Amino acid sequence: MWFLWHTNGWLWGMYYVAAHLLITVFFTIIMVAILKDTKNNLIIAMGLHSSLNLADEVFNIDLNYMIFGLFITALICIISDKKYFMKTKVEIT
């Protein structure tokens, strides 16, 4: 549901909404990995989020390339820290 906050994409059609949902899911995985490794440093998370937004504005990144890049990065995060991402029980630290 978080991706709804960021998008008024209903105006641009379902492809944009679906693409934004995928971007949000993959970016969330990356953010979780970074927050975990930086002991929940929100400054770094905000910087990463701002960098993604800025890169999109400056370079006008095609949605397909962004989805692919974030998917690969999220997959690397999951593979490199399987124990953290594959837990069945959530632990709050």
ROFI-90919 format. One record per residue: residue number from 1; z, x, y of N, C-alpha, C in turn. Coordinates in steps of 0.05 Angstrom, whole numbers. Example, Ala and Ser with C-alpha at 12.3 -4.5 7.8 and 13.67 -1.06 7.14 Angstrom:
BEGIN
+-----+--------+--------+--------+--------+--------+--------+--------+--------+--------+
:   n :   n.zz :   n.xx :   n.yy :  ca.zz :  ca.xx :  ca.yy :   c.zz :   c.xx :   c.yy :
+-----+--------+--------+--------+--------+--------+--------+--------+--------+--------+
:   1 :    156 :    264 :   -114 :    156 :    246 :    -90 :    156 :    264 :    -66 :
:   2 :    142 :    257 :    -45 :    143 :    273 :    -21 :    157 :    258 :      1 :
+-----+--------+--------+--------+--------+--------+--------+--------+--------+--------+
This chain:
BEGIN
+-----+--------+--------+--------+--------+--------+--------+--------+--------+--------+
:   n :   n.zz :   n.xx :   n.yy :  ca.zz :  ca.xx :  ca.yy :   c.zz :   c.xx :   c.yy :
+-----+--------+--------+--------+--------+--------+--------+--------+--------+--------+
:   1 :      0 :     16 :    -24 :      0 :      0 :      0 :      0 :     17 :     25 :
:   2 :      9 :     42 :     23 :     11 :     59 :     47 :    -16 :     63 :     60 :
:   3 :    -38 :     64 :     44 :    -64 :     69 :     56 :    -72 :     47 :     75 :
:   4 :    -61 :     23 :     72 :    -68 :      1 :     90 :    -59 :      6 :    119 :
:   5 :    -38 :     22 :    121 :    -28 :     29 :    148 :    -49 :     46 :    163 :
:   6 :    -64 :     62 :    149 :    -82 :     81 :    161 :   -110 :     70 :    166 :
:   7 :   -116 :     47 :    155 :   -144 :     39 :    156 :   -149 :     12 :    169 :
:   8 :   -169 :     11 :    184 :   -180 :    -14 :    193 :   -208 :    -16 :    180 :
:   9 :   -211 :     -3 :    158 :   -236 :      1 :    144 :   -248 :    -25 :    133 :
:  10 :   -233 :    -46 :    133 :   -244 :    -71 :    124 :   -269 :    -78 :    140 :
:  11 :   -270 :    -68 :    164 :   -293 :    -72 :    182 :   -317 :    -57 :    172 :
:  12 :   -313 :    -34 :    158 :   -335 :    -17 :    149 :   -342 :    -22 :    120 :
:  13 :   -328 :    -40 :    107 :   -336 :    -47 :     80 :   -317 :    -36 :     58 :
:  14 :   -322 :    -46 :     34 :   -305 :    -40 :     12 :   -307 :    -10 :      3 :
:  15 :   -331 :      2 :      7 :   -334 :     30 :     -1 :   -314 :     47 :     15 :
:  16 :   -312 :     42 :     41 :   -294 :     57 :     58 :   -265 :     53 :     50 :
:  17 :   -258 :     28 :     44 :   -231 :     22 :     36 :   -224 :     36 :      9 :
:  18 :   -242 :     35 :    -10 :   -238 :     48 :    -36 :   -236 :     78 :    -33 :
:  19 :   -253 :     89 :    -16 :   -253 :    118 :    -11 :   -227 :    126 :      2 :
:  20 :   -218 :    110 :     21 :   -193 :    117 :     34 :   -169 :    115 :     15 :
:  21 :   -170 :     96 :     -3 :   -149 :     93 :    -23 :   -147 :    118 :    -40 :
:  22 :   -171 :    128 :    -49 :   -171 :    152 :    -66 :   -161 :    176 :    -50 :
:  23 :   -170 :    178 :    -25 :   -161 :    201 :     -9 :   -131 :    200 :     -6 :
:  24 :   -120 :    176 :     -1 :    -91 :    174 :      2 :    -76 :    181 :    -23 :
:  25 :    -86 :    172 :    -46 :    -73 :    179 :    -72 :    -73 :    209 :    -77 :
:  26 :    -96 :    222 :    -74 :    -98 :    250 :    -79 :    -82 :    266 :    -58 :
:  27 :    -83 :    258 :    -33 :    -69 :    272 :    -12 :    -39 :    269 :    -16 :
:  28 :    -30 :    247 :    -26 :     -1 :    242 :    -32 :      8 :    262 :    -53 :
:  29 :     -8 :    266 :    -74 :      0 :    285 :    -95 :      3 :    313 :    -83 :
:  30 :    -16 :    320 :    -66 :    -15 :    347 :    -53 :     10 :    349 :    -36 :
:  31 :     15 :    328 :    -20 :     39 :    328 :     -2 :     65 :    330 :    -18 :
:  32 :     66 :    316 :    -40 :     90 :    317 :    -57 :     95 :    346 :    -67 :
:  33 :     73 :    358 :    -76 :     76 :    386 :    -86 :     85 :    405 :    -63 :
:  34 :     74 :    401 :    -40 :     81 :    419 :    -17 :    110 :    413 :     -8 :
:  35 :    117 :    388 :     -6 :    144 :    381 :      2 :    165 :    392 :    -18 :
:  36 :    158 :    389 :    -44 :    176 :    400 :    -65 :    180 :    430 :    -62 :
:  37 :    158 :    444 :    -57 :    160 :    473 :    -55 :    172 :    483 :    -29 :
:  38 :    172 :    467 :     -9 :    183 :    475 :     17 :    210 :    462 :     23 :
:  39 :    223 :    451 :      2 :    249 :    438 :      5 :    248 :    416 :     26 :
:  40 :    227 :    399 :     24 :    223 :    375 :     41 :    221 :    382 :     70 :
:  41 :    207 :    403 :     77 :    202 :    411 :    104 :    180 :    393 :    116 :
:  42 :    189 :    374 :    132 :    170 :    354 :    143 :    151 :    366 :    164 :
:  43 :    159 :    388 :    177 :    141 :    401 :    196 :    116 :    411 :    182 :
:  44 :    119 :    423 :    159 :     96 :    433 :    143 :     79 :    409 :    134 :
:  45 :     92 :    388 :    125 :     77 :    364 :    116 :     61 :    352 :    139 :
:  46 :     74 :    350 :    162 :     60 :    339 :    186 :     37 :    357 :    194 :
:  47 :     41 :    383 :    192 :     20 :    401 :    199 :     -4 :    399 :    180 :
:  48 :      1 :    395 :    155 :    -20 :    392 :    135 :    -35 :    366 :    141 :
:  49 :    -21 :    344 :    146 :    -33 :    319 :    151 :    -50 :    320 :    177 :
:  50 :    -39 :    333 :    197 :    -54 :    336 :    222 :    -79 :    354 :    218 :
:  51 :    -77 :    374 :    202 :    -99 :    392 :    196 :   -122 :    376 :    182 :
:  52 :   -115 :    359 :    164 :   -135 :    343 :    150 :   -149 :    324 :    170 :
:  53 :   -133 :    311 :    187 :   -145 :    294 :    207 :   -162 :    309 :    227 :
:  54 :   -153 :    332 :    236 :   -169 :    348 :    254 :   -195 :    358 :    242 :
:  55 :   -193 :    368 :    217 :   -217 :    377 :    203 :   -237 :    355 :    200 :
:  56 :   -228 :    331 :    195 :   -246 :    308 :    192 :   -259 :    302 :    219 :
:  57 :   -244 :    303 :    240 :   -255 :    297 :    267 :   -275 :    319 :    276 :
:  58 :   -267 :    344 :    272 :   -284 :    366 :    282 :   -309 :    369 :    265 :
:  59 :   -306 :    369 :    239 :   -329 :    374 :    221 :   -342 :    349 :    210 :
:  60 :   -331 :    326 :    216 :   -342 :    300 :    207 :   -348 :    301 :    177 :
:  61 :   -328 :    307 :    161 :   -330 :    311 :    132 :   -339 :    285 :    119 :
:  62 :   -359 :    288 :    102 :   -369 :    265 :     86 :   -346 :    256 :     67 :
:  63 :   -343 :    230 :     64 :   -321 :    219 :     48 :   -323 :    229 :     19 :
:  64 :   -347 :    232 :      8 :   -350 :    241 :    -19 :   -339 :    270 :    -23 :
:  65 :   -345 :    287 :     -4 :   -336 :    315 :     -5 :   -305 :    316 :     -2 :
:  66 :   -295 :    299 :     16 :   -266 :    299 :     20 :   -252 :    289 :     -5 :
:  67 :   -262 :    268 :    -18 :   -250 :    258 :    -42 :   -251 :    279 :    -64 :
:  68 :   -274 :    292 :    -67 :   -277 :    313 :    -88 :   -258 :    336 :    -83 :
:  69 :   -257 :    346 :    -58 :   -239 :    368 :    -52 :   -210 :    362 :    -56 :
:  70 :   -202 :    338 :    -47 :   -174 :    330 :    -51 :   -167 :    325 :    -80 :
:  71 :   -187 :    315 :    -95 :   -183 :    310 :   -124 :   -178 :    337 :   -138 :
:  72 :   -195 :    357 :   -133 :   -192 :    383 :   -145 :   -165 :    395 :   -138 :
:  73 :   -158 :    394 :   -112 :   -133 :    405 :   -103 :   -109 :    391 :   -116 :
:  74 :   -110 :    364 :   -117 :    -88 :    349 :   -130 :    -86 :    356 :   -160 :
:  75 :   -109 :    359 :   -173 :   -109 :    366 :   -201 :    -97 :    394 :   -205 :
:  76 :   -103 :    412 :   -188 :    -90 :    439 :   -190 :    -60 :    437 :   -186 :
:  77 :    -51 :    420 :   -167 :    -22 :    417 :   -163 :     -9 :    406 :   -188 :
:  78 :    -22 :    386 :   -200 :    -10 :    374 :   -224 :     -9 :    393 :   -247 :
:  79 :    -31 :    407 :   -252 :    -33 :    426 :   -274 :    -13 :    449 :   -270 :
:  80 :    -10 :    459 :   -245 :      7 :    482 :   -241 :     37 :    475 :   -242 :
:  81 :     43 :    449 :   -240 :     71 :    441 :   -241 :     74 :    416 :   -258 :
:  82 :     65 :    418 :   -283 :     64 :    395 :   -301 :     92 :    383 :   -305 :
:  83 :    112 :    400 :   -307 :    139 :    390 :   -312 :    148 :    371 :   -290 :
:  84 :    142 :    378 :   -265 :    150 :    361 :   -243 :    135 :    335 :   -241 :
:  85 :    108 :    336 :   -245 :     92 :    312 :   -241 :     91 :    294 :   -266 :
:  86 :     98 :    305 :   -289 :     97 :    289 :   -313 :    124 :    278 :   -323 :
:  87 :    144 :    280 :   -305 :    171 :    269 :   -312 :    169 :    239 :   -316 :
:  88 :    186 :    229 :   -334 :    187 :    200 :   -338 :    211 :    189 :   -321 :
:  89 :    229 :    207 :   -315 :    253 :    198 :   -300 :    252 :    211 :   -272 :
:  90 :    256 :    196 :   -252 :    256 :    207 :   -224 :    283 :    217 :   -217 :
:  91 :    284 :    242 :   -208 :    310 :    254 :   -199 :    308 :    259 :   -169 :
:  92 :    328 :    250 :   -155 :    330 :    255 :   -127 :    347 :    279 :   -122 :
:  93 :    335 :    299 :   -108 :    350 :    324 :   -102 :    356 :    326 :    -73 :
+-----+--------+--------+--------+--------+--------+--------+--------+--------+--------+
